[in-house]
Amino acid sequence: MNKDSSHTALLWIVATGFFMQALDTTIVNTALPSIAHSLGVRPLAMQWAIVAYTLTMATLTPASGWLADRFGTRRVYFSAILIFVLGSLCCAGAHTLGQLVVARVVQGIGGSMLLPVGRLAVLRAVSSEQYVAALALISVAGQVGPIVGPTLGGWFVEAVSWHWIFLINVPIGVVGMIAVYRYLPLASGNGAPRFDLAGCALLSLCMIAFSLAVDAPTSSHRAAWSLALFVFGLVAALAYVPHARRRSNPLFKLALFGEPNFSVGLIGNLVCRIGSSAVPFLVPLLLQLELGYTPLHSGLMMLPAALSGAVAKRWIAPLIRRYGYDTFLLVNTLIVGASIVAFSLISPATPTVLAIVVLAIFGAANSMQFAAMNSVTLKGLSHEDAGGGNSLFSMVQMLAMGLGVSIGGALVKVFADQSGSAIFGFRMSFVCVGVITLVAALIFRRIEETPMVVSAGQPASTTIPLEAARSSGR
């Protein structure tokens, strides 16, 4: 096989893994009520099936690069697909919510390595001039997943059974493993430095504690449990600081936070994504449980958001060049937050066209928001710090996704229990997570604007993140 054919095969292999991961984050949402009915639990209790997956990916993503260096890209990527497929089979065979959550953790272990190791394989195989184009090609698979996921999930539930939303990964994964074995070169590990296991454990404990604090066990001491878990998470995060100072090669260098836009972007991403991550979880539940939509109909209703998001990607760079990051993120964050609040107005009497318009506005603004936040957070990092910064950024993204689902679900339960009306619980939840998103606009006002055009002597990292972020939309 010549070099061009080898590169093409590699891109298709990585795109397959990216598609599986992206599909699995969206295909489950429209099937949650049906899965809950089958397992004999309340639909809102299904949030842990999503949180377990995202939280596992968040905690294990930093280790993916080290594993690839230590054991070789081909071995790790093959193992990632295999673990993901086995997790999918376990999900399809689950008979209780506990079993499903454990199976989703197994899926998350495999999913945590799919995209990072795939990107690393592409980075090592193609030239720097071809990397952005290659990443853009791969990202098409990531765009297709969210577009077809909700509709495909709804169709599986109605035409076959919910089990097929997980079984669909099996043939895709088998093809991917065969391609990895055949086309990826076998390279041994290159003696990677010792992995910062203690640092990874501290940050993982921090994320797990924060997630559990949001949805602590229901009891008379719920507030005390939440406070204790939050304090424990904060202590774990603070303990990482002296640990990183003592260690010569910490998981994440503290110097990363010396770049102002990285710190602002990281916090802004966390706050903004909490609101936007709650929407894909709450909207299908609202449509099916309160408005009487079928799973397929609710899946089709999510299409406008995905399609408008794909179309809006081409607007990002021109808008930022014209208005700058600070103005763009300020205005766009307000649009995202306002559109989330607007979901609270959807009722059985709402015209379908109006609901589609709101979903399309949210999808377009949210897609541009992700790309702009990704770019402004990473663009100021040096090439030396880009790897660590990107890994930490990925952890925060996954944490925010889990927190968004947990907070959204917890708010629905609280307001529904207090008012005795489930639809009121959904409405107030949308208002609250929308307001949380609006708070991010204040955070993004602290961005220090820098030119987007690379001049002589400037590092290329100042522009590459925008192009990569625009293509991935994640």
C-alpha positions, -999 to +999 in steps of 0.1 A: +000+000+000+014+034-010+017+063+014-014+082+002-036+050+005-022+043+039-031+079+051-066+075+036-072+042+054-060+058+087-084+087+083-113+064+077-103+043+107-102+073+130-134+087+115-151+053+124-141+057+160-151+093+161-185+084+146-192+057+172-183+081+201-204+110+187-233+087+178-234+072+213-236+106+230-268+114+212-286+082+202-294+073+238-314+105+246-345+098+226-347+062+239-344+071+277-382+069+284-384+035+267-353+022+285-366+034+318-400+016+312-382-016+303-359-014+334-387-004+357-373+030+368-384+067+365-372+083+332-352+110+351-333+083+370-318+075+336-295+105+338-269+083+354-266+062+323-254+094+306-233+108+335-215+075+340-204+075+304-192+112+302-176+111+337-156+080+328-144+096+296-135+127+315-114+109+341-095+086+317-089+109+287-056+123+301-042+087+302-050+080+266-019+098+251+004+081+277-010+047+269-004+052+232+032+062+239+037+033+263+021+005+243+018+018+208-010+035+189-022+004+171-026-017+202-043+010+222-067+020+194-076-016+187-082-022+225-103+010+227-127-002+199-128-037+215-137-023+249-163+000+234-180-028+216-180-051+247-195-022+267-222-018+240-230-055+242-233-052+280-256-022+277-279-041+253-280-070+278-286-049+309-317-059+330-314-032+357-303+004+358-273-006+379-262-030+352-267-004+325-246+022+345-218-003+349-219-012+312-218+025+303-187+029+324-171+001+303-182+020+272-167+052+286-133+034+291-132+026+254-147+059+243-121+079+263-093+066+240-111+067+206-108+104+197-075+113+215-055+083+203-070+087+168-060+123+166-025+113+179-022+087+152-031+112+125-008+138+139+021+113+137+012+101+102+006+133+083+026+165+078+018+197+098+005+213+066-020+184+061-031+181+097-059+206+098-074+193+066-072+157+079-088+167+112-116+185+092-122+153+072-124+132+104-147+157+120-174+150+094-180+117+111-184+136+144-210+159+127-230+131+112-233+113+146-253+140+163-274+146+132-286+110+128-283+099+164-316+112+179-337+101+149-320+068+146-325+062+183-362+070+180-366+047+150-348+018+167-371+021+197-403+020+175-392-004+148-372-029+168-363-023+204-341+001+224-314-026+226-304-018+190-291+017+200-262-001+215-260-031+192-255-008+162-220-002+175-210-039+171-208-042+133-193-007+131-167-017+157-159-050+141-152-033+108-130-007+126-110-034+144-104-053+112-092-021+095-069-012+125-053-047+124-048-044+086-038-008+080-024+007+111+014+001+114+025-019+145+047+004+165+061-005+200+060+019+229+087+045+230+095+045+267+069+071+278+077+089+311+060+077+343+023+086+343+012+110+370-013+085+386-016+105+418-024+137+400-050+119+378-066+104+409-069+137+426-086+154+396-108+123+390-119+124+427-127+161+423-149+155+392-167+125+407-174+144+440-188+174+422-210+153+400-223+133+430-228+166+450-253+178+424-275+147+428-268+134+463-289+106+477-324+116+485-328+117+522-334+141+551-296+149+551-294+156+513-281+191+518-254+179+542-244+151+517-241+176+489-220+201+509-197+173+521-192+160+486-186+195+472-160+203+500-143+169+493-141+177+456-127+212+463-101+198+487-090+172+460-087+200+434-066+222+458-044+192+468-034+190+431-016+224+433+012+214+457+014+180+441+020+195+407+046+219+421+066+190+436+065+168+405+088+173+375+062+160+350+027+166+365-004+156+346-011+192+339+015+220+344+003+249+366+020+272+341-010+266+318-030+289+339-005+317+333-021+322+299-051+345+307-074+334+280-069+297+289-081+303+324-110+324+313-120+300+285-118+270+308-142+285+333-164+300+306-166+266+289-175+248+321-204+273+329-217+276+294-217+239+286-236+230+317-267+247+302-262+236+266-255+200+277-288+198+297-308+205+265-303+172+246-312+154+278-343+174+288-359+182+254-366+145+243-380+138+278-402+169+277-415+160+242-423+124+251-434+125+287-453+158+287-463+165+251-471+130+240-445+127+211-434+093+200-397+084+202-392+088+165-411+121+164-390+135+193-359+124+175-370+142+143-376+173+163-339+174+173-328+174+136-332+212+131-307+218+159-282+194+144-286+206+109-285+243+117-254+237+138-237+221+108-246+250+085-235+276+110-200+264+112-190+283+081-201+316+097-177+314+127-144+326+113-159+356+094-179+368+124-149+365+148-126+383+123-152+411+121-162+415+157-135+398+177-138+370+203-150+392+231-179+407+213-188+375+195-189+354+226-208+380+246-236+382+220-236+346+211-237+334+247-267+356+253-284+340+223-276+305+235-289+313+270-321+330+258-329+301+234-326+276+263-349+298+284-373+298+254-377+260+257-396+267+289-424+282+268-430+251+247-464+235+256-489+213+239-504+244+223-471+256+209-471+254+170-446+229+158-430+254+135-422+277+164-406+249+183-385+240+153-374+277+150-363+278+186-344+245+182-327+257+150-316+290+167-302+270+196-284+246+174-268+273+152-257+295+182-246+265+202-224+251+174-207+285+169-203+288+207-185+255+210-160+264+182-153+299+195-149+287+231-125+260+219-105+284+199-102+312+224-092+288+252-064+271+232-051+297+208-027+314+232-009+282+243+026+274+231+033+243+211+049+228+243+018+234+264-008+226+237-010+189+244-016+193+282-039+222+277-060+203+252-063+173+275-074+194+305-098+212+282-113+178+271-117+168+308-136+200+316-158+195+285-168+160+296-173+172+332-196+200+320-216+175+300-222+153+330-229+182+353-254+196+328-274+164+327-272+160+365-282+196+372-310+195+346-325+163+360-321+174+396-339+207+389-368+190+372-373+166+402-371+195+428-395+218+410-419+189+401-420+177+437-426+211+450-453+221+426-469+187+419-465+194+381-439+176+360-443+201+331-437+230+355-405+212+367-393+210+331-401+247+325-382+259+356-353+236+348-349+252+314-351+287+329-324+278+355-299+262+331-305+290+306-296+316+333-265+295+342-255+298+305-261+336+305-237+339+334-209+327+311-214+359+291-199+379+320-170+355+322-162+359+285-160+397+289-126+391+305-111+377+273-079+395+262-084+400+224-055+390+202-052+392+164-062+361+145-038+365+116-004+349+121+024+373+114+061+365+111+075+349+142+041+341+157+034+305+167+009+288+144-011+277+174-028+311+174-049+302+144-049+264+141-073+259+170-100+280+154-099+260+122-098+227+141-126+238+164-147+251+135-145+217+118-152+197+149-177+218+166-170+201+199 
